[in-house]
Amino acid sequence: MLINELSKRTGITAHTIRFYEKSGLIKGKRLENVKSNNYFHYDEETVEKLNLIKGAKSIGFTISEIANLIDAWYNKKLSTEEKLSVCDEKLLSIENKIKELKQMQKLLNQLKKNIISSKC
């Protein structure tokens, strides 16, 4: 399939798909029997990878982490335990971010109180 169909099937814009391709997350293929254009063609595995990317982004994975995730999932064939470990690491990272955000919130609330009481 061409990039427009891939975009329709995944809900990801063609521009973003090209970005993922330049980032090495997916690869299009040129058909050897087609010499009249320079179009890339994509297969069902690319659809799967784009859905994985979309899901990983929605839960906070970075492009770099997604690249490692795709490499692990598609090339190294991780065991169930290893896949769970990847998830656990991301959960720990999210928990740490939540703690940092709560601390920032606390500091901002204190700043507001100081402003109201004219200490700042």
Secondary structure, DSSP 8 states (H G I E B T S, - for coil): --HHHHHHHHT--HHHHHHHHHTTS---B--TT--S----B--HHHHHHHHHHHHHHHTT--HHHHHHHHHIIIII---HHHHHHHHHHHHHHHHHHHHHHHHHHHHHHHHHHHHHTT--
